[in-house]
Structures are given as C-alpha cells and as structure tokens.
Amino acid sequence: MLSRLKVPCFLFILCAMLSGCGDKLARVEGTVTFNGEPVSRGMINLEPTDGKGSVYGASVENGKFVIEDVLPGEKIVRISAAYTKEIKKEADGSEIEICDDLLPVEYGQNSKERLNVEAPSTKKDYAFTGTDPRKKK
C-alpha cells in the first residue's frame, strides 16, 4: 500500500516543480545597432535596480541577443559593443588584439537605461548613434 502512494506523490511533486517556477521566468531578446548597423559582437547585462538578486547576461552577436530564465522586474541595462582597436605583434610573432567599446560609458558602466522584464517574454531593441571611433579623422 505504501509503494502505491509513493508514485502519485512523486508525480504530484514533479509536476509542481516543473510548472511552478518555469512560468515565472522570462526570456529577453532583441537587437543592438550602432549607427544603423548590427553590432557584430558585444555584451548585454541586466541587473536588478535594487542591487539584490542575480545579474543576467548574454553575448550580442550579429546584432542579436537572447537571455533566458530572467526573473521579472525592473533591471538596469548595460551594453557594450566591442571592436578591434589595433592588433599588436609580439616579438615571438604572436598577435594581441586590443579591443575598445563603440558605445560611451553611459550605456555601459554608468548606464541609466532601464527595462521592465515581464514573463513569459520581453522584446527590446537598442539603436545607438554617435561618432564611430573606428573611422579615422
């Protein structure tokens, strides 16, 4: 009799676990462009505005990003868009790539950008404009 009770209890707990938490998390996706062009590589981070909880992040590749399993709520958005500033050649023949950020610090470390993340999904596109540091004057 005891073993017959174990199976329904286990199935009940398993169903509760699978359905209870998953529907409360969100998928955040979107695009990042700079002067109308997709950002080829970068990072996007979502931080809780109250400083409590997890930081969520993803790579930006070819202008697109997807962040899975984000706890809903207001987040600070920090975005960086890397580009190769120069390639240094070492004495041994190896090369070192020196990167910099296309975007000013007010979009990264000093960001004031906010996003209200809502389950089950939130879509947000970021279009930045400015002086392109890759173009020589």
N, C-alpha and C positions, 0 to 999 in steps of 0.2 A: 504493500500500500504506500509506503514511504517513497519508493522509487517512482511510482506513478505521479506523485505530487511534485517531485523534483523537476521533471521535464516541463510541465506547464509553467512552473515558477521561473525556470531558467529562460523559457521563451518569452515570458512577460517582461522580465528584466532586460533581456537582449533587445526586445522591441522598444522598450522605454529608452534604453541607451542610444539606439540608432536614430530614433525620431526626436528625442528630447533636445539635444544640443545642436544638431546639424542645421535645423531650420532657423536657428537664431544667429548664425554667422552669415557674412555677406561675401560676395565676390565683387571686387572693384576692378574695373577695366576702363581703358581709354587710350588716348593718343597724346603725344607730346611733339609739338612742332616748334621750329625756330625760324623766323622769317619765312614762313610758309612751307618749309621743308621738314620732313620727318627727321627727328633726332636719331642718328644712327646707333648711338649707344649712350646709356646713362643709367641713372637710378632714381627710383621714387620711393619715399618713405612716408608712412602715415603714423603719427604719434598722437597719443591721447592728449587733449588740451589740458587736462588736469595733471598730467605727468604720471598718472597711475595706470599701470597695465602694460600690455605688450606694444612694441613697435613692429609694424608690418612693413614689408618692403618687397620690391621686385626690380628686376632689370628692365630698362627700356631698350628695346631692340627694334630697329627699323621703324621707330616712332610709336610702337605699341607696348602696352604693359597690361598685365593681369596679376592681381593679388588675390589669393584665395584665403578663405577662413578668417575674415576680418570681423572683429567684434564691432557691432554697430555703435554709432555715436559720433560726436564731433571730433575731428582729427586735424592736427597741423600737418600740412603737406610740404614736404621738402623734396625738391627735384634738382638733379644735377645732370648735365649733358656734356660728356667728355669728348675732347678732340685731341688729336696728336699735335702738340705744340712744336716738338722737334724730336729728332732721333739722334742720340749721341753714339758715336762709335768709340768703343773702348780700345785700349792698347792691345788686348788679346783678340780683337776682331769682332767681339760680340757687340750687339746693339742694345741700347736702353731707350725705351720710348718714354718721353716726357709728355705728360698729359696736363691739360688745364680744363677749366669749366667754361662752356659757352655762356652760361647764364650768370648774371650778377648774384652776389651773396644774398640779396633779398628774396631769392627764390629757393635758396639752399639753407645754410645755417641760420640766417636771420629771417626766415620766412614768416610772413603773417597770413599766408594763404590757408584757408580753412575748407574742410569738406565734411558734410554731414553724411556719414555712411549709413545706409539703410539696407536691411535684409529684404529679399534674398540677393539683390544685386544693385550696384550703383555704377553708373557710367559717367565719366568726366573726361573731357578733352581739354588740354592745356596748349594754348597758342601764344608763344612768346615772340617778341620782336625786339630788335636792338642792333647795336653795332656788332658786326661779325669780327671777332678777333683773329679769325683765320685769314682774313683778307688784308694783305699788306697795303699800307697807305703810300 
